[in-house]
Amino acid sequence: MAERALRYLAVQRKISNTFFDSLISDYLLLLGIAQSCRFQNKPFLKFLLSQEKDVDLFKSPKPVKYSELTPKSMSLNIEN
């Protein structure tokens, strides 16, 4: 798993041709959080927006369930 995590760093370095030492710690921090969210099936962006500090404690909000359309609600009432 560690080799897989480092792969993203190598790809980023290859794409940009340079990788600034000042940014590497921030990149690795975000990469670690993203990988943790991915392995735990938690939404990365929602975790960041929640301002939670611990991925393990973060509980993903339940998905919104949309009511199914019934044939009656799907019909159009067009008056002449």
C-alpha positions as CSV (number, residue, x, y, z in Angstrom):
1,M,0.0,0.0,0.0
2,A,2.9,2.4,0.7
3,E,4.2,1.9,-2.9
4,R,0.7,2.6,-4.3
5,A,0.6,5.8,-2.2
6,L,4.0,6.9,-3.5
7,R,2.9,6.3,-7.1
8,Y,0.8,9.5,-7.0
9,L,3.8,11.5,-5.9
10,A,5.9,10.1,-8.7
11,V,3.2,10.9,-11.2
12,Q,2.8,14.5,-10.0
13,R,6.6,15.0,-10.2
14,K,6.7,13.5,-13.7
15,I,3.8,15.8,-14.9
16,S,5.3,19.0,-13.4
17,N,9.0,18.2,-14.1
18,T,9.7,19.8,-10.8
19,F,8.3,19.5,-7.3
20,F,9.0,22.3,-4.9
21,D,10.3,21.1,-1.5
22,S,8.1,23.8,0.2
23,L,4.9,22.2,-1.3
24,I,5.7,18.6,-0.8
25,S,4.6,18.4,2.8
26,D,1.2,19.9,2.0
27,Y,0.8,17.6,-1.0
28,L,1.7,14.6,1.0
29,L,-0.7,15.6,3.8
30,L,-3.6,16.0,1.3
31,L,-2.6,12.8,-0.4
32,G,-2.7,10.9,2.8
33,I,-6.1,12.2,3.7
34,A,-7.4,11.4,0.3
35,Q,-6.1,7.9,0.4
36,S,-7.6,7.3,3.9
37,C,-11.0,8.6,2.7
38,R,-10.8,6.3,-0.4
39,F,-9.9,3.2,1.6
40,Q,-12.8,3.9,4.1
41,N,-15.3,4.8,1.3
42,K,-15.7,8.3,2.7
43,P,-16.1,11.4,0.5
44,F,-12.9,13.4,0.4
45,L,-14.4,16.8,-0.3
46,K,-17.1,16.4,2.3
47,F,-14.4,15.4,4.9
48,L,-12.4,18.6,4.1
49,L,-15.5,20.8,4.2
50,S,-16.6,19.3,7.6
51,Q,-13.4,20.6,9.2
52,E,-13.1,17.3,11.1
53,K,-9.6,16.5,12.1
54,D,-9.7,12.7,12.2
55,V,-10.8,10.7,9.1
56,D,-11.7,7.7,11.4
57,L,-14.1,9.9,13.4
58,F,-15.7,11.5,10.4
59,K,-19.2,10.1,9.7
60,S,-20.3,10.6,6.1
61,P,-23.7,12.2,5.9
62,K,-26.4,9.8,4.7
63,P,-27.2,10.2,1.0
64,V,-30.3,12.1,0.1
65,K,-33.0,9.8,-1.1
66,Y,-35.2,11.2,-3.8
67,S,-38.7,10.0,-4.0
68,E,-39.5,7.9,-7.0
69,L,-41.7,9.5,-9.6
70,T,-45.0,7.9,-9.9
71,P,-46.7,7.5,-13.3
72,K,-49.4,10.0,-12.1
73,S,-46.8,12.7,-11.2
74,M,-45.0,12.2,-14.5
75,S,-48.1,12.9,-16.6
76,L,-48.5,16.4,-17.9
77,N,-51.7,18.2,-17.3
78,I,-52.1,20.4,-20.4
79,E,-55.3,22.3,-20.6
80,N,-56.6,23.3,-24.0
